[in-house]
Amino acid sequence: MAPNFTVIRDSTPASEIPKGVVVAMGNFDGVHLGHRAVIGAAMDMGRLHGHPAFALTFEPHPRRFFSPHTPQFRLTDETAKLRLLAGTGLAGAVVMTFDKVRAGTSAQDFIHHDLIGRLGVSGIAVGYDFHFGKGRVGSPSLLVREGPRLGIEVDVQAHVDIEERPVSSSAIRMALAEGQIAEATTMLGGPWFVTGEVIHGEKRGRDLGYPTANIRLDPDCGLRHGVYAVRIGRGEGRLEGVASFGRRPTFDNGAPLLEIFLFDFNGNLYGEVLDCAFIGFIREELKFDSIQALVRQMDEDSAKARAQLAAAPNAFPRLGRID
């Protein structure tokens, strides 16, 4: 984690922006292995020339701007993305607001006004498929052509493959939608996680001997409904458990909810904000004919979750602190 992870926004005074920064540009949804290759290239460039390396990203995600009514399953919201970026060792992040004005900015104006005029960048690292500017005209090849003339070093990273399959945010979303947690973890370089406040539920778990900490996830979350082995971040501490994400078909078939049963824990978590990392998939969501059958299955689920967690003792996202 960078000791002082600085977040620069559109409202940040120019006097507070370090000049000569190297930027890794991208949307960075998930901060997966492909993104980390771009970040690593920027950090190497920064170290070589004695300049700080920042991520440059956009919020909201451009897909949200262009298709506001289409469900958007994001791997990481803005805060989660920044925490992951802070965990890479970057000096900070530039978060640019993606709105009508930015969407209409030409690629050349973005380079000259934003990258050079405002940020004073000395180097840029991008992925092979990153595009920017009105009509997505800006491309890695444009940066490579313009860079020498503008005195900017440019590094373009090729795609990262795992078993001949390119790593991408869309591939990770698909894996999570299918409950392929191991595949998603490999592409991310660590477990996928969500963050949320513990809310009151129906408290049925208490009567079943499985009291749960309940978290409402983003309505667009595309994670497969089912049961998972999870590791929980509570401040600097770690807890382990088994979690069900879904509509509870045995009871009410209501709105999707993440219900976490924590092993070897007895305490009140209401109102606390927890990080929940998904370590392994156990089974799909099922409807049971009786409470007894449900409890027997929960006993089996817990045993399987403990085994999966024991096999991955150090699995947890590397998160940094953002001030």
N, C-alpha and C positions, 0 to 999 in steps of 0.2 A: 504494500500500500504506500502510495506517495504520502510523505509527511503532511503536506498541505495541498490537497486536491482543490484546485481553483476552478470554479464554474463561471464562465464568461457568457453573458447574455446580451441581447440587443441593447438593453438599457445600461450596460456597463460603460462607464466613462472611458474614453480612449486613453486617458492618462493611466488607467489601471490595467491596461492590456500590455503584457510583455511583448516587445518587438522582436522579430526574428524567429518566432516560434515555427516549429515544424508541426504540420497537422496531418493526422490520419483521418481522411474524409469517408463518411458513410452513414447509413441509417443505424447500423449496429444493433438490429433487433436480435437479442439473444447473446450478443458478444460471443459468437461461436468461433471455431478454430480458423475459419476463413478470415473473419474479422481480426482475430488475434495475429494473423500473419501480417496484415496491413499495419496494425498497431506496433508490432515488433519492428517492422521496417522503419516506421516513423521514429521509434525510440532509438534505433541504431543510428539513423541519420542525425538525430539530435545530439547523441553522445559524441559522434564523430566531429561535429562542428561546434559543440558547446552551446546548443540551444535547447530550450525546454520543448518537450513533445506533448501536444494536446490532441484529443479527439475532436473532430468537428462533426456535429450531428444536427438533426432537425427535429423539432417538435411543434405541433403534432406530426406523426408520421405522414409523409406526403400522401400515402394511400387514403388516410382519413380525410385529408383535405379534398382530394379529387373525388372520393366516393363516400361522402359523409353518412349515407344511409345503408351502406353495405357492411355487414358484420366483419369486424377486423380482429382476428385472433392474434394478439401481440404476444410474443414470447416474454418481453420485458416492457413494463411501462417506463416512463421517464426516470423515476427514482431508482428502480431496479437496474436499469441500464447504466445510470451514472455510478451506482455502487459497484457494479461489475467493472466498469471502466477504471474506477479508482483503485480496484484491486489488481490492475495490471501493472501499476507502477508509473502510469502516465502522470504528468504534472497537473493536468486538468482537462477540462472539456469546454468547447465552445458550443453552446446550444443556440441555434438560430431558429427563430419563429418562422414556421412555414405557413404563410398566409397568401392572400391574393397578390400582394406586392411582390413577394419573393417568387411565387409561381410564375409571375410575368417578367421576371428579371432575365435578361439574356445571359448566355454563358459567358460572353466576353465582359459584360458589366459585372457579373458575379466575380470573375477573376480580378478585374481591375479595381472595383470599388470595395468588395468585401474581403477578398484574400490579400490583396496588396495594400489598398488604401487604408482599410480599418485595422486589419490584423498584422500587416507587414510580414507575411510569412516568408520564410527562407527555404522551406522545403515542403513537399506534399507527397503523401503516400496514399494510394487508392487501390481498390480491387479492380480486376480486369473488366467487371461489368458495371462499374459505377457511372451513372449519368447525372447531369445537373443542368440547370438553366431552363429557360422557356422551351418547351417542346423536347426536353431531354437532349438538346443538341450538344451540350458539353459532354465530353468523353475523355477517357484516359489518353487516347491518341491526340486529342486537342491539347491537353496539358503537356504531353511530351513535346509537341511541336512548339508551344508557346513558352515553355519553361526556360530554355537557354536564353532566349531573347529578353526575358523578364528577370533573369538572374535567380530563377527558382529551380532547385533540384527536384526532380520528379521520379518517384519509384512506383511502378505498377506491379502489383502482385497477381500471379496466376491463381486459378482456383485451387483449393485444397481438396484432394480426393481421399476417400476412405473406401477401400475395396472397389476402386474404379468408379465411385459415385461421388460427384461434387457435393461438398458440404454447402448447405444453404439454409436460410431461415425457413423457406417454404418446405424443404425436406424435413426439417426438425418439427415443424407444425404437423406435418403428415404423420410422422412417427408418434408424436404425442396423441394424435387423434386415434391412432391404432393401438395405443397402450404399449408401444415399443420403447420402454423407458431406457433400456440398455443402449439402443441405437441412438436415441436422442442425447443421452449422456456422452456417448463417444463423440458425436459431432459438436456438442457444446464445449467439450473439454472439462466437463464437470456436471453435476446434477442440475436439472431444471428446477427452479424454485418459484414460489409465489409468496407474497407478503400480505397480511391482512389482520384486522382487529378481531379479537375473539368476541363473538356476540352470543346472546342468549338464544337457545333453541327450545325444542319441545321437552327436553330433559328426559326423553325416553331411555337414553343410554344408562342413566343412573339405576333405573329399575332393572335393567338387563345385566348390571354388573360391569358395564362399559361406558362410564361417563366420558363425554366427548367435549373437546374444544372446537367450536364451530366458526368457520370463516366463510364469508360470502365472496366468491371470486367474481371477476369481471363477467358480465353476461355473455360476452363474446368468447369466453374461454372455450377452446376446442378440445380440451383434454378428454380422453375417453372416460366414460362413466365406469367406475369399477373400484377395486380395493387395492391399496398401495402400501408398501413399506416406506416410511418417511422418517426423516431426521429433521428436528426442529431447532431453529436458532432462537434463543430467548436471551436477548442482549448478547453477552459474550459466552453464555452457556449453551450446552447442547442437550437435547432430550430426544428420545426415540419413541416410535410408535407405529400404529397401523391406522390408515385413513381410508375413508370411503368418500368418493366424490360422485354425486348423482342425485336422483330424485326420490330415493327411499320408497320404491314400489311396494314394499311390504306394508307400508303405513299410509302415506298420503300422496305419493307421486307428485310432489310439489316442485318448487323452483330448485335448481341445482344448488347443492351446499357441500362444502368440504367439512367432514366430521372427523376429528382426529382423536383417537384414544392413545394416551401417552402411557408408556410402560413405567412402572415403578415411580409414579408421581401422584402426589395428593396435595392439591392446592387450588387456589382460585385464580383463574387466568382472565376473567371477564375484563374487557377493556384494554388488555395488553395487545401489542402488535407483535406478531410472530412471523418468522421466516419458515416456510415449509419446503424442504427439498425432497424431491421424489426419487427414491433409491431403487425401487423395483415394483413391477406389476405383479399382482397376485391372482386376481380373477376379475371377470366382468361383473357388473351389477346384476343381482338376481332378486326375484320375488319368492319369498318363502311361505309355505302353507301354515307354519306355526311359529310361535315365538321360540319354542324349544329347538326347532330346526335352525332358526337364525342364530341362536346362542352357540349351538354346536359348531356352526360354520365360522362364527367369530372366533371361537377358540382355535380352530384350525388356521384361520387367517393370521392370528397373532403369532402362532408358532412359526409359520412361514415367514412372517415379517421379521421376527427376531433372527431367523437364520440368514435372511438376505442382508440385514443390517450388520450382522457379525462378519459376513463375507466382504463387507465394504466399510471397514471401521473408520476411515478418514474421509469418506465421501461427503463433501459439502462445498457449496460455491465459495470461491475466494472473493470476498466482498470487502471493499474499502469504505471509508467514512467520507461523507460529503458534508461540508460545513454550510 
